[in-house]
Amino acid sequence: MLRNLTILATSALCASAMAQMTPVGLWQTVDDKDGTVKSEIRIIEAAGVFSGKVERILDPKAKPGETCVECTDERKDQPILGMEILRGLKKSDDQDLWDGGKILDPNNGKVYRATVKPIDGGKKLQMRGYIGFFYRTQTWTRVN
């Protein structure tokens, strides 16, 4: 009986650790230029495709009800709060990488090719956005 409980507890711990090595969850975004916490993004998965929406804006400089004035697609002039900024990510052949998606910077309307990689045991997420050969990298922190 004790052996079975030990195996069950170990399995539960391993499953929990493995579940954290995914981008699914709530993340605090941190500006790559000045290090300030800007927002919380909820990343979800549906049928193997990952997307992320702005769930909370934490930037003290943000104005309530702010819209994406610089966006050039259907998100133009839409509220940033609740906006889907991450689209189309899929699991890569690389075990710890999700790519093939796009991420929008609602502050300037630029859309980047996106890759994400859980790091630090899944406690952080390396978010990298590419335009051509140029890229920006941010490290997001898991909230839950």
Sequence and secondary structure as in RCSB ss.txt:
>XXXX:A:sequence
MLRNLTILATSALCASAMAQMTPVGLWQTVDDKDGTVKSEIRIIEAAGVFSGKVERILDPKAKPGETCVECTDER
KDQPILGMEILRGLKKSDDQDLWDGGKILDPNNGKVYRATVKPIDGGKKLQMRGYIGFFYRTQTWTRVN
>XXXX:A:secstr
 HHHHHHHHHHHHHHHHHHTSSS EEEEEE TTT  EEEEEEEEEETTEEEEEEEEE  TT  TT B TT  STT
TT BSTT EEEEEEEE SSTT EEEEEEEETTTTEEEEEEEEEEGGGTEEEEEEEETTEEEEEEEEE  
